[in-house]
Amino acid sequence: MKKHGFGLIGCGAIAKLHARAILDIENAELVAVYDYNYEFGKKFAEEHGCKAYKTLEEFLADTNIEIVNICTPSGLHYEQIISAANAKKNVIVEKPIVITHEQMDKAIKAVEENKIKIEVISQLRFTYSIKTLKAAIDEGKLGKIYIADYRMKWYRSPEYYAQAGWRGTWAMDGGGALMNQGIHGVDMMQYLMGGVKSVTADCRTLKHNIEVEDTANILVEYNNGAIGVIQATTVAKPGYNRKLEIHAEKGTVILSDDTIEVWDVDDMEKPELGVSMAKSGSSAMSFSEYHHRLQFLDLIDAIENDRRPLIDIYEGKKPVDIILATYESNKTKTKVNL
Ligand SMILES: NC(=O)c1ccc[n+]([C@@H]2O[C@H](COP(=O)([O-])OP(=O)(O)OC[C@H]3O[C@@H](n4cnc5c(N)ncnc54)[C@H](O)[C@@H]3O)[C@@H](O)[C@H]2O)c1
């Protein structure tokens, strides 16, 4: 059996989950890691039975690495996508794919020119509840959707921001509660509703000592005619389940984290409950690698069958565009059309 060789850049919090997901895939192996702090990389490599490289150039020259997982601070993703693409490696990149329009354009150019495959992590799209809801919407089982709301009332401690200096900065995090944590919800909502038409935002820094917002409220108009509110905060101590609420012609669906809490839809049985694997209300890393693994398998399948990965660069761009429009709306105090 051909084994797909993976290499990880950045050996911090999310990298451990990536490594577990790779080790769980029969036809995959973790070949090597690179962290600009070599001691981090070396320790990580010892723990996971792989090589650690001292430079990015040596790492990218390893011909056993076919797929590069980018697990570094968000502001570094674009230059590492470009380096990996130029070395003809396929890429898995953590969310947000990049944090500015300029970075996006450069990353797209490198991916297109080198014809590599790239999968952008947005693991909640792969959950049972979102797959079930997406299918019901697309098959017209909910009828016309009137209201679609998403609330992420999470808590992140001062230590969370202090632990890694890049968090909560414009240059490396690209934003706060929205660009870092809320992006999952923004992506799910735009995916379910067929895209966003406009945003009107109010972003504030209510509690944390950070440059960026810790709370964002957005009034959203969706492409399918629905309206709603997206709310993301990291000040709601001790942190609560994400809530996704849809009110449509044929009834109401409410998700609490990954679980289907309410399915009051005409002529439809409530689908079996989803098992919640993505509890992140009060801690950044308290979720399973299960859905990351599904995304890694999707990229492997896309490589083997020469097809587009489910969340490719153009899909990964969508939530970033919406969030950048939100920041523009907050700055100009106007409604911004996408
Ligand atoms: N999908 C999710 O649910 C999820 C959850 C957490 C984090 N993330 C994303 O993962 C990324 C990393 O977050 P984290 O919390 O693991 O960060 P972290 O600070 O814990 O780890 C980042 C690692 O990158 C290394 N690094 C920094 N600069 C580097 C460089 N130039 N070259 C190589 N290595 C470098 C650091 O030494 C560190 O080990 C972010 O983009 C974040 O948004 C996603």
The ligand as a Gaussian input file, in Angstrom:
#p B3LYP/6-31G(d) Opt

LIG

0 1
 N       -8.942000      24.202000      13.494000
 C       -8.977000      24.604000      14.741000
 O       -9.964000      24.385000      15.447000
 C       -7.779000      25.296000      15.327000
 C       -7.558000      25.284000      16.716000
 C       -6.420000      25.924000      17.213000
 C       -5.558000      26.616000      16.349000
 N       -5.834000      26.640000      15.024000
 C       -4.945000      27.388000      14.086000
 O       -3.667000      26.764000      14.075000
 C       -2.639000      27.730000      13.899000
 C       -1.616000      27.576000      15.031000
 O       -2.256000      27.793000      16.276000
 P       -1.663000      27.168000      17.640000
 O       -2.638000      27.550000      18.697000
 O       -1.269000      25.783000      17.441000
 O       -0.341000      28.097000      17.808000
 P        0.914000      27.827000      18.767000
 O        1.459000      29.164000      19.103000
 O        0.553000      26.900000      19.873000
 O        1.933000      27.047000      17.799000
 C        2.565000      27.670000      16.705000
 C        3.918000      26.982000      16.476000
 O        4.514000      27.552000      15.293000
 C        5.904000      27.772000      15.552000
 N        6.366000      28.824000      14.650000
 C        6.237000      30.170000      14.782000
 N        6.803000      30.811000      13.744000
 C        7.310000      29.860000      12.935000
 C        8.000000      29.892000      11.698000
 N        8.308000      31.051000      11.072000
 N        8.335000      28.710000      11.133000
 C        8.058000      27.524000      11.748000
 N        7.428000      27.447000      12.923000
 C        7.039000      28.597000      13.509000
 C        5.970000      28.130000      17.024000
 O        7.277000      27.921000      17.565000
 C        4.920000      27.180000      17.613000
 O        5.499000      25.948000      17.982000
 C       -3.327000      29.089000      13.849000
 O       -3.505000      29.475000      12.507000
 C       -4.686000      28.822000      14.493000
 O       -5.712000      29.672000      14.000000
 C       -6.903000      25.991000      14.502000

